[in-house]
Amino acid sequence: MATNIRQQSILERFVGGNDLIIVLGVVLIVVMMILPLPPLVLDLLLAVNISLALLVLLLTMSITESLQLSVFPSLLLIATLFRLALNVSSTRLILLHGFAGRIIEAFGNFVVGGNYVVGFVIFLILVVIQFVVITKGAERVAEVAARFTLDAMPGKQMSIDADLNAGLITDTEARRRRREIEREADFYGSMDGASKFVKGDAIAGIIITVINILGGLAIGIGQQGMALAEALQRYTLLTVGDGLVSQIPALLISTATGIIITRAASDKSMGVELTEQLFSEPKVLRVAAGVLIFFAFIPGLPVLPFFLLGGATGGLAHVLQKWQLSQAQSEKQEAEKRELEETKRPENVLNYLQLDRIELEIGYGLIPLVDADQNGDLLERVTMIRRQIALEMGLVIPPVRIRDNLQLTPGAYSIKIKGVEVGQGELMLNHYLCMDSGGVVEPVPGIETREPAFGLSALWVPAARRQEAEVAGYTVVDPPSVLATHLTEIIRRHAHELVGRQEVKLLLDGLKEEYGAVVDELVPSLLTLGEIQKVLQNLLREGISIRNLVTILESLADYAPLTKDTDLLTEYVREALARQISQAYTGDQGFIPAITLDPAIEDLISEAIQHTERGTFVNLDPKDAGRLLDGIARAWEKASAVGHQAVVLCSPPNRLALRRLTERALPSLPILSYNEIATDSSVQAVGMVTWNHES
């Protein structure tokens, strides 16, 4: 710890005092172009140039993102200026004294073998590589990166604002991320311009070399009386050596420029990523090894190089595969160890307390209905059910968890809501469920059962007799459709249990994009999420769709200042949805079949209504209540017998109380008030419940 602090303080003192050094260095670079340098000093500076270029290349390969070397555009300019200053100084020494230090002489003699023609060719190749390949590509990448970065800035800023508004990040983090986006845009914009320096440096290198050769020939032949061959040998070698000494660092800097521009953000250095990604697939290495060994047996090709490379590649593939297997085994053991440790933690028990909102458990015999490899389409049907409920009821159903349960019989299934079973049934695969809809002309033998969704009498008929059952007049349904129908009806009946505060918030958030005024007016100044939830639950409990959420919220906003009673608010909302409710109960004949109440019954109910903290109730004598329920049930059965899906009509003050009275005995009986009938709807009385005090 003390060593790290001491190293950090030394670094801070160095960084704090190097501003003056950088300024002086830039000034000295300019001075180098004017004042002559001794050959020894030039050797030292040429070595510094090569070392600096190598250091920059290594840095660009070690960083994980471009902004870690954000000073690179300025560094590129200084390095290019320094290299040009060295070219000027070396040119001065070559033309004046025919000697420009040991480094240039070594490159001219040892590197190219003392042959100035070979040296000049190598120099031209280096320039072409740098100018045509690396510099041109880096310039194009820098231009595109700068354009894309600037185009993406508004979207990134909006993303930061959204995270800040949602409370996902703090103000400090938002400012840091905005500053990082600005720095990124500035960096790529600067790199777009700085890449032109590298291009200009390559062009300048060619021009300086040609000038040096022509100037050397003129001085050697014209002033010093050398022969043409001697002047070419002396001055061309020195010029080519000078060009190589300059172009090698320039090539390193150009490569570093291309790397830092094309470097994608990562959490690892380039060397580590390159190794991991190139050698991550032993299968590919084995194929490459086979191809290399195949080349070794082609007549005319050298056997040893390809054979050695193929063997080395194959060996590497084998080693990598063994290493990956050991790593996978180690990770598996670590995961099992972590899982075991997690189960021992006391707070881990909380995970077992969470319940799935909707759950479908199936016996092992029904697994083919879920398995896509066995043409099971139950998952697709569940998706269609969720879409259908959203369109019909305006409710987003949570995902249905499907799992097998070995405790169930093979063909049985159980539907649970919040962990409690609300429906169950049994299916027979390779059979069809046949129901008599009233048009059966000849019975078909089968296994007697009951349709699980509605409790109708039915038969399980083998698949081979399906066509016979259809011809006989039965309604034939396959097992997946039976299960899907049952699940749909269960969701409809219990839709109000699936609306929680979180679901209400999601509905309001989705509506707020287009109807923000009504949402902002209502929540939270007039009503809380819980109060809106209770109103929506009341509607869904009686089968009223909440898809027209705008009308519901606007009605709540109108009446919420008058009362906070959610039952009364629900009645106001129902009246606002009169057209929707009327349309839902209008039969095929074009009218609403209605059962009316004797005025004496209306008066009796009105007098028995009690409003308590737990809601509105009817406090009737048990005998009177039983007589009333029997009368309603008989009238409803008579209407159903003649094909009418009738509703009970009553006065608005009595509707909720009557619903409370009948919801247990007749849960599917629709009860409407006169205010819930749209003005353009037709109503026809199909029955009347009378009241006889003597009976």
N, C-alpha and C positions, 0 to 999 in steps of 0.2 A: 504493500500500500504506500509506504513512504517513498519507495523507488519510483512508482508511477507518478506521485505528486511532484517529485523532484524533476522527473523528465518533462512533465507537463509545464512546469514553471520555466525550465530552460527553453522549451519550444515557444512559449508565450513571449519570453524576452527576445528570442531570435526573430519571431514574426513581427513583434512590435517595432523592431529597429531596422527592418530590411527595406522600408520604403525608400530611404535615401540611397541604398545600394542599387535598387532597381532603376531609380532615376539616373544615377551616375552611370550605370551600365548602358542605358539607352544613349546617353550623351557620348560615351566612349565609342559606341558602335558607329555613330555618325562621324566622330573624329577619325576613326580608322580609315574612312574613305578618303581622308585628306592627307593625314600624316603617314609617312612610310613606317613600316614595322620591321624590326630585325627578324631574320629567319627563325631564330630560336623562339621568339614570342609568337610568331605565326604558327610554328609547330604546336605550341601549347594551346593556342586558340582553336586550331583545327581539331585537336583532341577533345577540347571542351565541346565543340560543335557536335562531334560524333557521339560523345557521351550524353549530351543533352537530348539529341534525337532518340537515342536508345532508351533513355529514362522516360521520355514522353510516350513512346510506344508501349513500354511495360506498364505505365500508369493506365493507359486507355484499356489495356487488357485486364486490369485488376479491378477497375471500378464496376459497380453494379448498375449505375444509372448515369446518364450524361451530365446531369447537374452537379455531380460530385467533382467534376473538372470544368466548372463553368467559366474559368479563366482561359480556357483553351483558345478561343478566337484571338484574344490579345496575345497569348503566348505564341500562336502561329504567326502573327504579324512580326513580333520581335525576333523569332527564330529565322524567319525569311530575311528580315533586314540584316541580321547578324551574318547569315550565310552570304548575302550579296556583298557585305563589307569585306568579308574574307576573300571573296572573288576579286574585288578591286585591289586589295593588298597583295594577293598572290600574283595578280597580273602585273602589278608594278615591279615586283622583284624579278619575275621571269623576264620581262622585257629589258630591265635595267642591268641585271647581273647574271642572267641565265641560270639562276639558282634561287629556289623559293623554299628551302628547308628540307629536312630529311623525310618528312611524311609524304610530301608531294613527289619527291624523287623515288621513294620506295614504291608508291602506287604506280609511277610511270615505268619502273624497271622490273620490280619483283611481281606485282600483281598481273601485269600484261606481258611479262616475259621480255621486256625491252623492245617489243615490236609495236611501233606507234600505229601501224595500220590495225592490228588486232585491238589495241587500246581504244582507238577511235570508234571501231565497230561496237565494242562493248559499251562505250559511253553512249553511242546513239541508241543502242537497245535499251539501256537503262532509262534514257530520256523518253523513248517511245512508251515503255511500260508505265512510267510515271504520268506522262501527259495524256496518252490516249486511254489507258485502262483505269488507273487508280484515280487520277485527278478528275477526269471527265465523269466517272461514276459518282465520286464523292460530291462533285458540284451539283449533279442532278438530284441526288438523294437529299442534299441540304436544301435545295430549292423546294422540293416536294414536301419535305418535313416542315419547313417554315410555313408553307401555305396551309397544310393540314392542321398544324398547331394553332395558327391564327383562326382558322375556320371553326375549330372545336372549342375555342375559348368561351363563347356565350353559353354553350351547353354545359360546360364544366362549371361555370359560375352559377348557372341555375341549379345544378345538382348540389352545389355547396349550400346555396340558399335554402333548398328544400330540406337538406339534412339539418340545417340550423333551425329552421322553423319547426321541424318535427322533434327537436330536442336530442337528436342523435349525436351532435357535436356541440362543443362550447364555442363562445365567441373567439377565444384565443386560437382554437383549432381552425375555425373558419378563416381567420386572418392569415394563419400560416399557410393554409391550402391555397388561398387566393394569391398570396405572395409567391408560392411555388409555381402556380400557373403562369404568373407574369414573368418569372425568371425563365421558365421553360420557353415561352414565346420569344423573349429577348435573346435567349441562347441560340435557338434555331435561326432566328433572324440574323444574328451576328455571324453564325456559321455559314449562312448563305452568301454573305459578303466576303468572309475570310477565306472561303474556298477559292475565291478568285486569286488570292495571293499565291497559292500553290501553283495554279495554272500559269500565272505570270512568271513565277520563279523558274518553271521548266522552260518556258520560251527564252527567258533571259539567259539560262545556262547554255543553250545552244548558241545564241548570239555571241556571248562572251567567249566561248570556245573558238568559234570561227574567227573572231577579232584577234584573239591571242595568237592563233596559228598564222594568220596573215601578217600581223604586226611582228611576230618573231621572225618570219622569213624576211620581211623588209629590213629589220635591224641586223639580222645575221648576215644577209647577203650584201645589203647596201652599206652598212656602217662598219661591220667587223670583217668583211671580206671573206666570209665562209662560202664553201661550195653549197650547192643546192641540197645535196644529199645530207651533208653534215648539219645544215641549218634545219632541215626537216627532222632529222634524228633527234637533235637537241631540243629544239623549241616545241615540236609536236609532242614528244614524250612528256615534257614538263606540263604542257597545256592539257593533254589527256589525263595525266596524273592529277592535275588540279581539278579537272572536271569530275573525275571519279571521286575524289575526296569530297567535293561539294554535293554530287548527286546521290551518293549513298546516304548521308544524313537527310537530304531532301526526300529520298524514297521512303525512309523510315517515318518522317513527319507526314508524308502523304498517306502512308498506310495507317498511321495513327488517326489522321483526319477521317478516313473512310470508316475505321472501326468505331470511333466515338459517335459518328452520325448514324450509323446503322445499328448501334447498340440499343437493344430493347431493355426496358427496366426489368431487373431481376434481383433476387436476393443472393446470387452467387457470382463469382468472377467468371470471366469468359473462358478461361482454361478449364475450370471445373465443369461448367455447363457444356462446353464442347466435348469433353471426355465422356460425360454422362450420357449425352444425347447421341453421340456417334457410336458408342459401344454399349448401348442399352439393349440391343436385340441380338442375342447369340445366333438366332436362326439366320439373320442376314449375313453375319460373319461366316457361318458355315457355307452358305451359298457362294460367297465371295472366295472362300478357300477352295471350293470345288472348281470354280472357274479358273483361278490362278493355276491350279495343278493341271487342269485341262490344257492351258496354254503351254505348260512345260513339255507336253507330248506332241505339240504341233511341230512338224519338221521345219527346220530353219530357224526356230526361235531358241534362244539360250535356255537350257534345261535348269541349270542351278539357281538363277535368280528367282524364276517363277516357282520352282519347287520349294525353295526356302521360304518365300513369301507366303505361299499357300499353306505350308506346314505351320508357320508362325501364326497365321490368321486362324487356322483351325484350332491350334492349341489355345489361342486367346479366347475363341468362342467356347471351348470346353471349360476353361477356367472361369469365365464370366457366368456360364450357366450354373456351375457349382456354387459360385459366390451368391448368385441371385437366389438359389434354392435355400442356402444357409441363411441369407438375409430374411427371406420370407418366413422361414421357420422361426427365426429369432423374433421377428415382428409378431408372429402369431402367439408365441409364448409370452411376449411382453403384453400383448393385448389381453390374453387370458389372465395374466397376473394383475393387470390394471382392473379388469372386470371383477376379479375376485376381491380386490381391495375396495372397489366401489360398493360391492354388495355388503361389505362389513361396515360401511359408514352409516351412521344413524339417519342422516337426512335422506339417504337413498330410498328409504321406505316410502317417501312421499310420492315417488313415481308410481307406486302400486295403487295410490288413492285416486288417480285420474281415471275417468270413465269415458268411453267412446260415446258420442252423442247418438249415433245409430250403429248398430252392430248386427250382422247376419252370421249366425253359426250354422254350419251344415254338417251332416254326417259324412263319413268317408265315401259313401256310395254316391254322393252328389258332387264330388270333386271334379268329375269330367265336365260339369256345367261351367266351371270356372277356368279349367285348363284350356288355354288357346290351342295347344298342340293336339288336343282331342276335339277340336272344333267347338269348344265351349265359348258361348258369347254372353255369359251372364254379366261380366264386367262392362261390356258395351251397353247392355240393357240398363244397368244401373246408371251409367252416364246419361242415357236417354231419359231415364226417370227423373234425374236431377234437373235436366233441361226442361222437361215437361212441367214439373212442379214450379220451376221459376217462371214459366210462361203463364201457368194457370193461377198460381197463388201469389206470385210476386215475391217468393221466398227463396233464398239461396240455401239449399240443403247442404249440411256438412258432408264430407266424404263418408261413404258407408264402409265400415271395416268388415271384411269377409274373412272368416277363419273357420277351420275345421274343428269339430268337437267330437272326440272319440266316445264321449259319454252318451251321445245321441245315437239312435238307431241309424243304420246306413242310409236310409232314404229320408230321414227327418231333417227339419230345419227349425231354427228359432230366431225370431226377430226381437231385438232388445233395443230399448231407448233408455239411455243413461243407466245401463246395467240391469234394467228390469225387463223381463220378458213381457211383451205386449201382443205377441202373435206367434203361432207355431202351426206346422202342418207336416205332411208327409207326401213325398212324390214317388212315383214309380217310373224309372227310366225305361226306355223302349216301350212305353205305353202312352196313350193319349187320354186326356180327361174329356169325357163326353157329357154334356148337359142337355136336358130336355127343355127347350125353350117354348114348347107348346105345339110343335109341328112334327113330332115323331109319328111315323106311320107304322113302324114295326120295331119292337124292342130288339136291342142287340145285347147279347150276353157279355157280362163284364164284372169286375169287382166293385161292389157298391162302396161309395165314399161320400164325402161332402166337400164341395168347393170351398177352400179355406178363406177366401176373401169375403164372401157374402153368405156362406153357410148353405148354399143350394145343394140339393141332391144331385149326385153325379155318379159316373161309372169310369173306372179305369179299363180301357180297352187296349189290347195288344196292338202294336204298330201295324201288324199285318192286316188288321181288320179296320183300319182307319177309314178307308174309302167306303167300306160297307156302312160304317156309322154315319158318315156324311150323307150318303144316299138315303139312309133311314130318317134323316131330319135332325140329327143331333148337332149341337154346337161343339166342335172338336177343337181342343186347345192342347199344345205341347207342354211338357213339364216346365221348361224355362219361362214360358209365358204365364203359367199358373203362379210361379214364384214371383215373377215381376209384377203381376197384377196385385197379388197379396201385399207385396212390399209397398206398392204405390198407394193402396188404400190405407195401410197402416200409417204412412207418412201424412196422408191427408187428414186422418182422424186425429193425429197427435202433432199436427203442424205447430200448434200454439206452444208446445213444450220445447220446440227447437228454436224459438226466438228468444235469445238472451240479450243482455245489454251489448255484448260485443257485436252480435249480428245487427242490432239496431244502429250501432255506430257505423258499421260498414255500409249499411243502406243509406244513412244520412251523408256519409262522406262521398259516396258515389253520386248522390243527388245534388250535392253542394256545388259541383262543377258548373251545372247549368241553372240551378235554382237556389243560388246561395242566399237570396234575400229572405225567403221563407224559413230556411234552416237557421240563419243567423237571428231572425226575429223570435223564433220559437225556443231554441236551445242556446244557453240554459236559462235565459231570463224569464220565460213563461213556464216551461215544463222541463223536468229532468229526463235523462235517458230512461230511467226506470218507469216514469209515468207514461212516456210514449210507448215503452215496451208493453205495459199492461193494456193499453188501448189496442195495439196490434194483436196481442194475444186474444183479447176479447173478440176481435173480428175473425181471426183464424179459427177460434173455437167453434164458431157457427158457420164455418165454411165460406166466409167472405174473403175474397182475394184482396191483398194489400199491394197489388202491383201499381194501382193508381195512387202512389204515395204522395204525389204533389197535392192532389185534392184532399187527402187525409190530413196532411200537415197544415194546409191552408185553413181547413175547418177547425183544427185544433188551435191554430193561432187566433181565429175569430172568437172562440168560446173559452179559451184558457184564462183570459182576464176575468171571466165571470165565475168560474168554478174550477176546482182542482179534483173533483170527483171523477175518477177515470171511467166509472160505469156511465155516468151522465154524459161525459165527453164522447164515449163510444156511441151513444144514441145519436148525438149530434152528427158524428162522422157517418153513421149509417144513413141518416137522412140526406147528407151531402152525396152519398153514393147511390141514391135512389135509382138512377137509370141503370147502373151496373147491376144492382140487386134485382130489379124488375126483369132485366133481360135474362138473368141467370135462372129465374123461375118461370119464365114464359114457356109454355109447352109447345108441342108441334102444331097444335090447333091455332096458335097465335094469341092466346090469352093466358092469364094467370089463374089457374084453378084455386079457389080460395074457400076455406071453411071459416065461417063467421061465428061470433059468440052472441048469445042472448044478452040483451042489455042488463038483465039481472045479474048475469055472471060478471059482466064488466064492473058493475057497481060493487059486487061482492069482493072482487079482486082489489079494486081501488081502495076499499075500506080496510083490507087486510095487509096492505103494503107497509112494510117497516124498513126504514133506512138506518143501518147500523154502521159501525166502524169497519165491519167485514163485508159490507155490500148491502144490496137491496134484496129483501126476502118477502115471501107471502106467508103471513101467520094465519093460516086457515085451520079450522077444525079438521082433524084427520079424516072424519067421515065425509065432510064436504070436499076435502082435497081428493079423496079416493073417487068420489062420485064424479068430480070434474074431470079427472084423468081418464076414467072409464068412458065418459061421454066423448072426449076428444079422440081417444083411441078408436072408438067405434066409428066416428065420423070419418076419420082418416082411412080406416080399413075399407069403408064403403067407397070412398073416392078412389082408392087404389084398385079396388075390384073392377071398376069400370075404366081403368087405364089412366087415371089422373094422378100426377105427382103434386098433391095439393099442399098449400101453405095455410097456416092459421093466421087470420087477420084480426087485429085488435087495436085499441086506441094507443097512441104513443106513450102515455104515462104507464100503461099496464104491460107493455111489451116485455120489458126486462124482467119484471116480476113473474109473468107467466112463463118466461123462458127458464127462470130459476126453479119454478115449480115442476116443469116437465122434463128438464134436461137429464135426470137420472132414469126415469121410466121410459121416455121417448127421446133418446139423444139425437136421433137423426130427423126429428120433426122440425121443419123450418117455421119460425114464428116471425111475422112481419107486422109493422105498424102501418097505419094508413099513410103516414108521411113518407114511407119508404117505397111507395108505389109512384113511379114516374107518371107525369101528366099525360104522356102519349101512350101509356100501357093500358091494355084492356083487361078487366078483371071479371071473372064469372064465378058466381057462388055455386059450389058443388055440394054443400052441406052446411048444417048449422048445429051448434051445440046448444041445447036448450037446458033450462034449469027448472027443476020441479022440486019445490021445497018439501012436498009430501012424500016423494019417493025416497 
